[in-house]
């Protein structure tokens, strides 16, 4: 009595198609339901002290990004989009130096490709408290916009960035008492899941480093370098940074929560509205029907 049900169950399991493993989502299309979204960014600090790279999680800070993608004009049969990003964080204390937004590789080949992927690039700083009006700036006109590939090279301009990002870079102004950064631009490209990086200023941060410091004594052949506990006077300047969680795992991450929506290499064709023109046979039938109605009406009146 129990053999047949078990046999049927085994047969059904064997016949069922195997579930395909989840695929990495970086670079894949953003569904309509994600044209607005929000992400908390990975935040940290990085600096060089006595020739040693120093990093630590900056748990006291929280940085987030919100985005909205809306349809703009239709140009030469293709849809244009308005991309808008809002960064929120403790920027009054850690003035952001620049932001990098990921773009498709095809956006970086020429000035024409740059403009097709991101034009009318603007940014503004403002306050979530509403006490300071947002001041919009034209990034290109101010010489604060560039396109390229950015990475943490030689512990320099993009500290803490775990993998290179190709895209647009905007150098931002002093924030004063503001805590929000808004970036917007027009694009002829549809959205895919991509990356973002925000570099905080490092002019105001000098923290005591409690690790091991190097101490050199003597000269020439008698020069000796030893490691000793750091003193209170040993200070390290740390740069703040933030990026989306999937930057380091873009080739393997299967979660859209690790990325933000950014412009792709594809364009969206818009079909013009069509007007149905009756075929000649349809027109003749319609005319014959109207004529028949006229005959009936005349007989009825007679």
N, C-alpha and C positions, 0 to 999 in steps of 0.2 A: 504493500500500500504506500510505503514511503519512497520506493525506488523511482516511480514515475515522476512525481513532483520534483525530486532532486535532479533527475535526468533532464527534465524540461528547464529547470532553473539554470543548470550548467550550460545547456544549449543556448539559452537566451543570452547569458553572459558572454559566451564565445562569439555569438553573432553580433552583439552590440559593437558599434564602432569605437575604437579607442579614443579617449579624450586627448586632443592635441595639447601639448604643453604650452603654457603661457609664453608669449613672445615679448621681447623688450619693446617698450612703448616709445622710447626716444626717437623723434623724427617721424612718428606716425600722426595721422590726421586727428585733429581735435574735433570731437563731436559737438553738435549744436548746443547740447546741454552744458558745455564747459566754456562757452564764449564769455562768460563771466566766472571769476573764481578767485580764490585766495590761498596763499601758502605761507606757512612760517618758514623762515630761512635758517640755515645752519649759521651760527654766529661764533666767531673766535677772535683770537689775537695772535699776532706773530711779530717777532723782532729778532734782531741779531745782537748777541751779547758776547764780547770777547771772541768773535769769530764763530760762535755757536748759534745755530738756529733755535730760538726759544718760542714755544707755542703753548697756549693754554686755552681751554674753553672759557669764554667770557659769559658765565652763567647769569650775571646781573643784567645783561642786555637782552632785549627781544626785538627782532626786526621781522616785519611781515611785508608781503607784496600782494596787492589786489590788482586784477586786470579786468578790462571790459573791451570787447571787440564788437564793433558795430559796422553796418554797411554804410558806405558813403556814396560817391557818385559812380555811374557806369561810364567807363572811358573806352572808346573804340570796341565796344562789345564785351568788355571785361569788368568785373566788379572790383571796386576799390574799397578798402577797409580802413577804419580808424582804430588804431591800437592805443590803448590808454592804460598806463601802469601807475599805481600809487604805492610808494614805499612809506612805511610808518616805523618809527624807532626813536631812540634817544639822540636825535641828530643835533640838538642844541649843544650837547656836550662833545659829540664826536662827529663834527662836520664831515659829511661824505666827500671824498676827493673826486670819485668818478663812479659811473655805473656802466656795466657791459651787458648788453642784451643780445642773446644768441640769434643768429640769422642763418639761413641755409647757405651752403658753400657757394652756390651760384650767385648769391647777392654780393659777393666780394670781388668779382673779377674785373669790374670797371666802374667808372663814375655813373654810367647809364644804369648798370645793374644795381648800384647803391641806391640811386634815386627810385628805381622801380620797387625796391624792397622797403625803403624808408625815406620818405620825403616830408617836408614841412615838420622837421623834428624840433620839438619844443619841450622845455621843462619849466617847472615852477616850484617854488618852495612856499610852504604855508604852515599853518598851525591847526592842529585838531581842536584846539580850544576856541578857534574863531576870532582870536584877538589880533591876528595879523593877516592882512589880505595876501592872497597868492600873487606873486610877481612872475608873470610868464616871460621866458626868455627864448629867443630864436637861437638854438645851439649853433647852427651853421654860420649865421651872420656874426656871431660872437667868436667864431673860431674855436668852438668847444666841442665840435663833432668830428669824428673820424671813424673809418672802417678798417678792420684788420683782424688778426688773430692774436689773442691775449693769453698770457700764461704767467705763472710765478717763476720768472726767469731770474736766476742769480739773486733770489731773495729781494727783488726790487719792486716794480710798480704794482704788482698784483699779489701781495702776500697772502698765503693761505689758500690760493686757488688750486684745487687738487688736479685739475685737468684743463687743457687749453680750451678757450671758447672763441669761436669765430663769430664776429657780429659787429654791432655799432658801439662806440664808446663815447660817452658824454662826460666832459669835465664840468663839475658843478661848482656853484659859487658858495660863498660863506652863508651859512644858514641862520646865523644870529640866534634868535630865540625860537626858531621854527622846528617842527618835528615831523614834517611830511615833505616828501619829494614826489612830484607828479611828472611823468614823462609821457608824451604822446607823439604820434606820427601817423602819416598816411602810408598805406602799402597796397600794392597790387597783388600781393601774395596771400594765399589762404593759410590759416594757422595750423601748426603742428606742435608737438610737445618738445620744448627746448630748455635752455639754460639761462641763468642770470647771475651776475656777480656785482656786489656793491663793496667798494673800498672806502672805509672810514678814514678820516684824517688822523695823523699821528703826532701832531704838534703839541698836544696838551697832555700826553700820557707818558709818565715816567714812573715805573713801579720798581720797588725793591725786588731783586732776584735772589731767592733764598737757596739756590743750588750751589754748585761748586764753581769757583772762579779760578782763572789761571793767574799766577804771580811769577814774574820774571825778575831774577836778581843776577848781578854780575854782568860783565861785558866780554865780547869776543869769545875766546875758547872757554872762558870761565862762566859764560852765560848759562843759567839754569832756570828752567820753567817748571814750576810745581803747581799742583792743584790744592787750593785752600778754601775753607768755607767763606762764602761771600760776606762782606761787611755791609752795614746799613748804608754806607756811602756808595756802594756799587749799585748803579741804577741801570735799568734797561728800558728803552723806548719801544713800546709795542704799538703796532698798527691794527686797527679794528677792521674786520671784514665779515661779509655775509654772502651766502650763495645757496642755491636750491640743493636739496639733499641728493639729487641724482647726478650731479656733475661727475662724481668719482665712479659712479656705477652705471653710466648711461648705456653701456653695451650689454648689461645684464638685468637692469631693473625692469620689472613688469608692472610697476605701480605708477599711475598717472599722478599720484600725490607727490612724487619725487621731482616733478617738472612743472614748468609754467607754459602758457600758450605763447608762441613766437611765430614770426612769418616763415613760410616754407618756400620751396622753389616753384610751386605750381600756381597757376592763375585760374580763376573761376570765370568761365564763359557764361554770358547772360543772353538767353535767347530772346529776340524781340517779340512783342505780342503779335500773334497771327490773326488775320481776318479771313474768315471763310467766304470764298466766292462760289456762288451756286454754279453747277455745271450746266451747259446748254440744254441738256435733256430735262433737267429739273425746272429750268425757266419755262420751257415749252409746256410741261405738264401743269405748272402753276398758272400759265396763261390760259390753257384750255379749261382748267377748273373755274377760273374767274369768269370766262365767257359763258360756261354752263350755268353758273349762278345768275348771270344776267338774263339768260333766256327764261329760266324758272321765274325770276322776279317779274318779267314782263307778262308772262302767262298769268301769274297770280293777280297782277293789277287788272288784266283784261277780264 
